[in-house]
């Protein structure tokens, strides 16, 4: 139903920025955790 209804209000840009930063940080933590748990010991260089 969300596509057929007019928006109720506006999401403030600071909320969107904060959500983006938290999502990026969480993704980075999960990526580092996955790398070490997967046993991938390849070294670049």
Beta strands, then each sheet from edge to edge (+ up, - down):
end
